[in-house]
Amino acid sequence: MDATDEQLVADYRSGSSDAFETLYERYVRRLYDFVYFKTHHRETAEDIVSQTFLQAFQNLGTFDSDRGVFSAWIHRIARNLTFDHFRAMKLSVPIDDAWDIPSNADVARDADATLKVEKVRAYLQTLSPDQREIILLRLWQDLPFKEIAAITGKSEAACKMAYKRGTERLRDELLIAFLLLFLS
């Protein structure tokens, strides 16, 4: 039986370096996907995820399971580092995420960018940054709304409403695209 995140944190605090390695293996891909969908750049996502685990490693002693779950805590670190990355670039556009950045240069350069990502990106771009983030956390990360609320700093009800409105909008966009495909 797999140990829970909280058990692994306790094991790490007791001196087990394997416990942190297990947490790393459990979250590295999820965090990479989360950051990549915000930055659209492979190397940047890799750097931010590395920084996330470094900060988690350095601050694991401050993690308090009474205040939230580990997955929300580590996602919050990744989210904050992503915001810091965009702030450091001194962008003149909102830094909620890279969806609002006008250039597609990073996506075009990435060898792992696929047509599928471009199609998803086109539909997700019709949403607000908050809706995008909540939908990505819910669908791609399979996180419960309680954890999404902890990551985004919003109430659980606000996250549910943003998710509902966002998915309704996506459904409408997809229906229109589907109809246009058959009418043309």
C-alpha positions as CSV (number, residue, x, y, z in Angstrom):
1,M,0.0,0.0,0.0
2,D,1.3,3.4,-0.9
3,A,2.1,5.8,1.8
4,T,0.1,9.0,2.0
5,D,1.8,12.4,1.4
6,E,1.5,13.2,5.1
7,Q,3.2,9.9,6.0
8,L,6.0,10.6,3.6
9,V,6.5,14.1,5.1
10,A,6.6,12.6,8.5
11,D,9.1,9.9,7.3
12,Y,11.3,12.6,5.8
13,R,11.2,14.6,9.0
14,S,12.3,11.4,10.7
15,G,15.4,11.2,8.5
16,S,14.2,9.1,5.5
17,S,15.6,10.7,2.3
18,D,13.7,8.1,0.3
19,A,10.5,9.7,1.5
20,F,11.3,12.9,-0.3
21,E,12.3,11.0,-3.4
22,T,8.8,9.3,-3.4
23,L,7.1,12.7,-3.1
24,Y,9.3,13.9,-6.0
25,E,8.3,11.0,-8.2
26,R,4.7,11.4,-7.3
27,Y,4.5,15.1,-8.2
28,V,7.2,15.9,-10.7
29,R,5.0,15.2,-13.8
30,R,1.9,16.8,-12.4
31,L,3.8,19.9,-11.5
32,Y,5.6,20.0,-14.9
33,D,2.2,19.8,-16.7
34,F,0.8,22.5,-14.5
35,V,3.7,24.9,-15.1
36,Y,4.0,24.0,-18.8
37,F,0.4,24.9,-19.4
38,K,1.1,28.3,-17.8
39,T,4.4,29.0,-19.6
40,H,4.3,27.1,-22.8
41,H,8.0,26.6,-22.7
42,R,9.7,23.3,-21.8
43,E,12.9,24.7,-20.3
44,T,11.1,27.3,-18.3
45,A,8.7,24.7,-16.9
46,E,11.6,22.4,-16.0
47,D,13.5,25.2,-14.2
48,I,10.4,26.2,-12.3
49,V,9.6,22.7,-11.3
50,S,13.2,22.2,-10.1
51,Q,13.0,25.4,-8.1
52,T,9.7,24.2,-6.7
53,F,11.2,21.0,-5.4
54,L,14.2,22.8,-4.0
55,Q,11.9,25.2,-2.1
56,A,9.8,22.2,-0.9
57,F,12.9,20.4,0.2
58,Q,14.2,23.4,2.1
59,N,10.8,24.2,3.7
60,L,9.3,20.8,4.3
61,G,9.7,21.4,8.0
62,T,7.2,24.2,7.8
63,F,4.5,22.2,6.0
64,D,1.5,21.8,8.4
65,S,-1.0,19.1,7.4
66,D,-3.5,20.8,9.7
67,R,-3.6,23.8,7.4
68,G,-3.9,21.8,4.1
69,V,-2.8,18.9,2.0
70,F,0.7,18.5,0.6
71,S,-0.4,18.5,-3.0
72,A,-2.0,22.0,-2.6
73,W,1.1,23.2,-0.7
74,I,3.5,22.1,-3.5
75,H,1.2,23.4,-6.3
76,R,1.0,26.7,-4.5
77,I,4.9,26.9,-4.5
78,A,4.9,26.1,-8.2
79,R,2.2,28.7,-8.9
80,N,4.1,31.4,-7.0
81,L,7.3,30.7,-8.7
82,T,5.6,30.9,-12.1
83,F,4.2,34.3,-11.2
84,D,7.7,35.3,-10.0
85,H,9.1,34.2,-13.4
86,F,6.7,36.5,-15.3
87,R,7.3,39.3,-12.9
88,A,11.1,39.0,-13.4
89,M,10.5,39.3,-17.2
90,K,8.8,42.7,-16.5
91,L,6.0,41.9,-18.9
92,S,3.6,44.7,-19.8
93,V,0.7,42.3,-20.0
94,P,-1.1,40.5,-17.2
95,I,1.0,37.8,-15.6
96,D,-1.9,35.5,-14.6
97,D,-0.4,33.1,-17.1
98,A,1.2,32.9,-20.5
99,W,-2.1,32.6,-22.3
100,D,-2.3,36.3,-22.4
101,I,1.2,36.8,-23.8
102,P,0.9,37.7,-27.5
103,S,3.9,35.8,-28.8
104,N,3.8,32.2,-29.8
105,A,7.6,31.9,-30.2
106,D,8.1,29.7,-27.2
107,V,5.5,27.2,-28.3
108,A,6.9,27.1,-31.8
109,R,10.4,26.4,-30.5
110,D,9.4,23.6,-28.3
111,A,10.0,20.2,-29.8
112,D,7.3,18.6,-27.6
113,A,4.6,21.1,-28.6
114,T,2.0,19.2,-30.6
115,L,-1.0,20.0,-32.7
116,K,-3.2,18.6,-29.9
117,V,-1.8,21.2,-27.5
118,E,-2.4,24.0,-30.0
119,K,-6.1,22.9,-30.4
120,V,-6.6,22.8,-26.6
121,R,-4.8,26.1,-26.2
122,A,-7.1,27.8,-28.8
123,Y,-10.2,26.7,-26.9
124,L,-8.8,27.5,-23.5
125,Q,-7.7,30.9,-24.6
126,T,-11.3,31.9,-24.8
127,L,-11.5,31.6,-21.0
128,S,-10.3,34.0,-18.3
129,P,-7.0,33.1,-16.7
130,D,-8.7,32.1,-13.5
131,Q,-11.1,29.7,-15.3
132,R,-8.2,28.2,-17.3
133,E,-6.2,27.5,-14.2
134,I,-9.2,26.0,-12.3
135,I,-10.1,23.8,-15.3
136,L,-6.5,22.7,-15.8
137,L,-6.2,21.8,-12.1
138,R,-9.5,19.9,-12.1
139,L,-9.2,18.1,-15.4
140,W,-5.5,17.6,-15.9
141,Q,-4.4,17.4,-12.3
142,D,-7.6,15.7,-11.1
143,L,-7.6,17.8,-8.0
144,P,-10.6,18.2,-5.8
145,F,-12.1,21.7,-5.5
146,K,-10.9,22.0,-1.9
147,E,-7.3,21.7,-3.1
148,I,-7.9,24.0,-6.0
149,A,-9.2,26.6,-3.6
150,A,-6.1,26.3,-1.5
151,I,-3.8,26.6,-4.5
152,T,-5.6,29.6,-6.0
153,G,-6.5,31.4,-2.8
154,K,-10.2,31.4,-3.8
155,S,-13.2,29.9,-2.0
156,E,-14.3,26.4,-2.9
157,A,-17.6,27.8,-4.1
158,A,-15.9,30.3,-6.3
159,C,-13.7,27.6,-7.9
160,K,-16.8,25.4,-8.5
161,M,-18.6,28.4,-10.2
162,A,-15.6,29.3,-12.3
163,Y,-15.2,25.7,-13.4
164,K,-18.9,25.4,-14.2
165,R,-18.9,28.6,-16.2
166,G,-15.7,27.8,-18.0
167,T,-16.7,24.3,-19.0
168,E,-20.1,25.6,-20.2
169,R,-18.3,28.1,-22.4
170,L,-15.9,25.5,-23.7
171,R,-18.9,23.2,-24.5
172,D,-20.5,26.1,-26.4
173,E,-17.3,26.8,-28.3
174,L,-16.8,23.2,-29.2
175,L,-20.5,22.9,-30.3
176,I,-20.1,25.9,-32.6
177,A,-16.8,24.5,-34.0
178,F,-18.5,21.1,-34.6
179,L,-21.5,22.7,-36.4
180,L,-19.2,24.9,-38.5
181,L,-17.3,21.8,-39.5
182,F,-20.4,20.1,-40.9
183,L,-21.9,23.3,-42.4
184,S,-18.8,24.1,-44.5
